[in-house]
Every structure is written in C-alpha cells, then in structure tokens.
Amino acid sequence: MKVECVTLGPFETNAYLLTDDAEQNCAIVDAPPGAGKVLAEEIAARGLKLEALLLTHGHWDHMSDAADFATAGVAVYGHRDDAACYATPEKFMPWYQMALPHLTAANFRPVQITHWVADGDTITVLGKTFEVRHVPGHCPGNVLFYCAEEKMAFTGDALFAGSVGRSDLPGGSWPVLLRAIRERIYTLPEETVLFAGHGPETTVGDEKLTNPYARPE
C-alpha cells in the first residue's frame, strides 16, 4: 500500500492518500480545508476509485472538507465521542475564529458518519485490516488506525514527531492524553511508522526514546 501526504489548510494539516498495490482503489485519512478540491482532482486524474474516508477526529482542520466526499457516497469512519464536532461543527467556530477571524458558518459544514468506530474494532480498507485504537486527551474522539501488515498507524493529533497534541481545548485532558499515548500508541511494535495529523512521520521506537513530553512509564 502506498501512502502519500498532502499538507493543506491554515494549520498545515496532513491528509493522507492511500492507494492499493494495483493503483486502482484509494482511501483518504482526514479531509482538511482544500482536500475536497485537491484530493478529488488527484483521484480523478489517476482514475482511482475512492473507497473510504477515515477521520482521526472531529476538529475542523481535519474534517472541514469531509462533506465533499460524504455527499458523493463515500464511506466515512469516525468515533462517536466526536459526534458533536461532525454534526454541528459551527458550534466550535469561535475556537478557530480567534486565529482565523474571516471564517464564517459557511466554512463549517457537517458530515454524516456512515460507520462509527470504537476501540478494538477492525475495519477493512483497500483489502488491508486496520485496528482502531481510541486515543483521547487531545479531544474526546481521537482515534488511530493501525495496519499491522503494513507496519503503520495514522495517529491524528495525539502524538507528533518530538511533540504531542494540545490538551487545553474543550474536551482535552493532559493526564488522559499521556495515558492514552502510553497504553494505545507505545504498545504498538517499535518499528511501526506513525503518520501524524501535523508534521513529519516518525516511529513508535523513536518517540519512546526521544519524545520529551511523553516518556514511557
């Protein structure tokens, strides 16, 4: 499986385009502002069939353009603890207007989640099995999608290369986030490549060894 990262939107959010070995089908992880145009055009240009959109969590910079794919009939996966973010994103608009005052309600479009996921679920995407792990603390519904066969995981905003996600936003908690990182991410094999919501990729082993914010117990 091939993974391509496209960084989009005012917060430089990573969207990931996954393609199968036959280069026929694809899936997307997260849909930041601009994804509805940039990724849709790339998929069309390459003649790919979009199979699924996996949302790591419900913050606007990760799901802003999810509606573009959902209304086209694409299966959308997300965690129910972020249901309010998906259904009524305009309620959270003031958070983002502090940094981006030009945003209006028109920028905050709801998305219909077709598949609610929970900790321990397994889903099949592009013929590969992904395990869902609930990693709250940055927000209530942050999840990672782990593919053991490909030795990779998409972590959302829980853990970054050399850093961690914010825990001071509504629904966030530093003790919850630290425990989740230790129990749900650091228990993956050390060679697992971590594709985060912002910044470069890293590995479980590197973060356990060098991350100054989230030391293993």
HELIX and SHEET records of a PDB file:
HELIX    1   1 ALA A   35  ALA A   45  1                                  11    
HELIX    2   2 TRP A   60  MET A   63  1                                   4    
HELIX    3   3 ALA A   66  ALA A   70  1                                   5    
HELIX    4   4 ARG A   80  ASP A   82  5                                   3    
HELIX    5   5 ALA A   83  ALA A   87  1                                   5    
HELIX    6   6 PRO A   89  PHE A   92  5                                   4    
HELIX    7   7 MET A   93  GLN A   97  1                                   5    
HELIX    8   8 ALA A  105  ASN A  107  5                                   3    
HELIX    9   9 TRP A  174  ALA A  180  1                                   7    
HELIX   10  10 ILE A  181  ILE A  185  3                                   5    
HELIX   11  11 VAL A  204  THR A  210  1                                   7    
SHEET    1   A 6 LYS A   2  LEU A   8  0                                        
SHEET    2   A 6 THR A  13  THR A  19 -1                                        
SHEET    3   A 6 ASN A  25  VAL A  29 -1                                        
SHEET    4   A 6 LYS A  49  LEU A  54  1                                        
SHEET    5   A 6 ALA A  75  HIS A  79  1                                        
SHEET    6   A 6 HIS A 115  VAL A 117  1                                        
SHEET    1   B 6 THR A 122  VAL A 125  0                                        
SHEET    2   B 6 LYS A 128  HIS A 134 -1                                        
SHEET    3   B 6 VAL A 143  CYS A 147 -1                                        
SHEET    4   B 6 MET A 152  GLY A 156 -1                                        
SHEET    5   B 6 VAL A 193  ALA A 196  1                                        
SHEET    6   B 6 THR A 202  THR A 203 -1                                        
SHEET    1   C 2 LEU A 159  PHE A 160  0                                        
SHEET    2   C 2 SER A 163  VAL A 164 -1                                        
END                                                                             
